[in-house]
Amino acid sequence: MSNGVDLGLVSPTLQRLLEQGERAILYDCKASHRTLIYAADSAAAPTGLLPAFLSAADAIWREATGKSLGIEIATHPNTVLGYTVVCIHGGTFATVMLAVIEAIEQIAQPKTLLVNDLSGVWHGAEDRIARSARAPVPV
């Protein structure tokens, strides 16, 4: 395996995908009680909304394959979500982007992407993974 997936490729590729989708990128900020609109470059930045996109993508990928994309996220107080993406250890550029695209499609509305909805994608995949692990094995 290589040294990981280059964030310098993931971030601008996500930016282009978001721009081409022509949807408003929204985030319901609990602290300010406001819905904020993000430009695609801010949304795709490692210190922007990228941690949310990648966390949802990782859950989708783990549910599908049983393997993590190896997303490393660290707390960072001066960022939008309080986190920043450090690196991606697993998978390939293609697998990361396919999982991100799936996450986007699961939350996409005709004219908007509400980034907060990515937590539902993550929770849904996590719940299905947990149920699958508890399911009896047929004999």
Contacts in CASP RR format, 6 or more apart in sequence:
PFRMAT RR
TARGET T0000
AUTHOR 0000-0000-0000
METHOD contacts of the structure
MODEL  1
MSNGVDLGLVSPTLQRLLEQGERAILYDCKASHRTLIYAADSAAAPTGLL
PAFLSAADAIWREATGKSLGIEIATHPNTVLGYTVVCIHGGTFATVMLAV
IEAIEQIAQPKTLLVNDLSGVWHGAEDRIARSARAPVPV
1 90 0 8 1.000
1 91 0 8 1.000
4 87 0 8 1.000
4 88 0 8 1.000
4 89 0 8 1.000
4 90 0 8 1.000
4 91 0 8 1.000
5 69 0 8 1.000
5 88 0 8 1.000
5 90 0 8 1.000
5 91 0 8 1.000
5 92 0 8 1.000
5 93 0 8 1.000
5 96 0 8 1.000
6 93 0 8 1.000
7 46 0 8 1.000
7 85 0 8 1.000
7 87 0 8 1.000
7 88 0 8 1.000
9 93 0 8 1.000
10 50 0 8 1.000
10 54 0 8 1.000
10 88 0 8 1.000
10 93 0 8 1.000
10 96 0 8 1.000
10 97 0 8 1.000
10 100 0 8 1.000
11 44 0 8 1.000
11 45 0 8 1.000
11 46 0 8 1.000
11 50 0 8 1.000
12 44 0 8 1.000
13 93 0 8 1.000
13 97 0 8 1.000
14 40 0 8 1.000
14 43 0 8 1.000
14 44 0 8 1.000
14 50 0 8 1.000
14 53 0 8 1.000
14 97 0 8 1.000
14 100 0 8 1.000
15 40 0 8 1.000
15 41 0 8 1.000
15 43 0 8 1.000
15 44 0 8 1.000
16 40 0 8 1.000
17 100 0 8 1.000
17 101 0 8 1.000
17 104 0 8 1.000
18 25 0 8 1.000
18 40 0 8 1.000
18 43 0 8 1.000
18 44 0 8 1.000
18 104 0 8 1.000
18 113 0 8 1.000
19 40 0 8 1.000
23 108 0 8 1.000
23 109 0 8 1.000
23 110 0 8 1.000
23 111 0 8 1.000
23 112 0 8 1.000
23 113 0 8 1.000
24 37 0 8 1.000
24 111 0 8 1.000
24 112 0 8 1.000
24 113 0 8 1.000
25 37 0 8 1.000
25 38 0 8 1.000
25 39 0 8 1.000
25 40 0 8 1.000
25 43 0 8 1.000
25 49 0 8 1.000
25 112 0 8 1.000
25 113 0 8 1.000
25 115 0 8 1.000
26 35 0 8 1.000
26 36 0 8 1.000
26 37 0 8 1.000
26 38 0 8 1.000
26 112 0 8 1.000
26 113 0 8 1.000
26 114 0 8 1.000
26 115 0 8 1.000
27 35 0 8 1.000
27 36 0 8 1.000
27 38 0 8 1.000
27 49 0 8 1.000
27 80 0 8 1.000
27 114 0 8 1.000
27 115 0 8 1.000
27 116 0 8 1.000
28 34 0 8 1.000
28 35 0 8 1.000
28 36 0 8 1.000
28 114 0 8 1.000
28 116 0 8 1.000
29 35 0 8 1.000
29 36 0 8 1.000
38 48 0 8 1.000
38 49 0 8 1.000
38 80 0 8 1.000
38 115 0 8 1.000
42 48 0 8 1.000
42 49 0 8 1.000
42 80 0 8 1.000
43 49 0 8 1.000
43 50 0 8 1.000
43 53 0 8 1.000
43 115 0 8 1.000
44 50 0 8 1.000
44 53 0 8 1.000
46 84 0 8 1.000
46 85 0 8 1.000
46 86 0 8 1.000
47 76 0 8 1.000
47 78 0 8 1.000
47 79 0 8 1.000
47 80 0 8 1.000
47 84 0 8 1.000
48 79 0 8 1.000
48 80 0 8 1.000
48 81 0 8 1.000
48 84 0 8 1.000
49 80 0 8 1.000
49 81 0 8 1.000
49 115 0 8 1.000
50 85 0 8 1.000
51 73 0 8 1.000
51 81 0 8 1.000
51 83 0 8 1.000
51 84 0 8 1.000
51 85 0 8 1.000
52 81 0 8 1.000
52 115 0 8 1.000
52 118 0 8 1.000
52 119 0 8 1.000
53 100 0 8 1.000
53 103 0 8 1.000
53 104 0 8 1.000
53 115 0 8 1.000
53 118 0 8 1.000
54 69 0 8 1.000
54 71 0 8 1.000
54 73 0 8 1.000
54 85 0 8 1.000
54 88 0 8 1.000
54 96 0 8 1.000
54 100 0 8 1.000
55 71 0 8 1.000
55 73 0 8 1.000
55 118 0 8 1.000
55 122 0 8 1.000
56 100 0 8 1.000
56 103 0 8 1.000
56 106 0 8 1.000
56 118 0 8 1.000
56 119 0 8 1.000
56 120 0 8 1.000
56 121 0 8 1.000
56 122 0 8 1.000
56 125 0 8 1.000
57 69 0 8 1.000
57 71 0 8 1.000
57 96 0 8 1.000
57 99 0 8 1.000
57 100 0 8 1.000
57 102 0 8 1.000
57 103 0 8 1.000
58 68 0 8 1.000
58 69 0 8 1.000
58 70 0 8 1.000
58 71 0 8 1.000
58 99 0 8 1.000
59 121 0 8 1.000
59 122 0 8 1.000
59 124 0 8 1.000
59 125 0 8 1.000
59 126 0 8 1.000
59 129 0 8 1.000
60 99 0 8 1.000
60 102 0 8 1.000
60 103 0 8 1.000
60 106 0 8 1.000
60 121 0 8 1.000
60 125 0 8 1.000
61 67 0 8 1.000
61 68 0 8 1.000
61 69 0 8 1.000
61 91 0 8 1.000
61 95 0 8 1.000
61 99 0 8 1.000
62 68 0 8 1.000
62 69 0 8 1.000
62 125 0 8 1.000
62 129 0 8 1.000
63 125 0 8 1.000
63 128 0 8 1.000
63 129 0 8 1.000
64 99 0 8 1.000
66 129 0 8 1.000
67 90 0 8 1.000
67 91 0 8 1.000
68 90 0 8 1.000
69 88 0 8 1.000
69 89 0 8 1.000
69 90 0 8 1.000
69 91 0 8 1.000
69 95 0 8 1.000
69 96 0 8 1.000
69 99 0 8 1.000
70 88 0 8 1.000
70 89 0 8 1.000
70 90 0 8 1.000
70 91 0 8 1.000
71 85 0 8 1.000
71 88 0 8 1.000
71 89 0 8 1.000
72 85 0 8 1.000
72 86 0 8 1.000
72 87 0 8 1.000
72 88 0 8 1.000
72 89 0 8 1.000
73 83 0 8 1.000
73 84 0 8 1.000
73 85 0 8 1.000
73 86 0 8 1.000
74 83 0 8 1.000
74 84 0 8 1.000
74 86 0 8 1.000
75 82 0 8 1.000
75 83 0 8 1.000
76 82 0 8 1.000
76 83 0 8 1.000
76 84 0 8 1.000
88 96 0 8 1.000
103 118 0 8 1.000
103 121 0 8 1.000
104 113 0 8 1.000
106 117 0 8 1.000
106 121 0 8 1.000
107 113 0 8 1.000
107 114 0 8 1.000
107 115 0 8 1.000
107 117 0 8 1.000
107 118 0 8 1.000
107 121 0 8 1.000
END
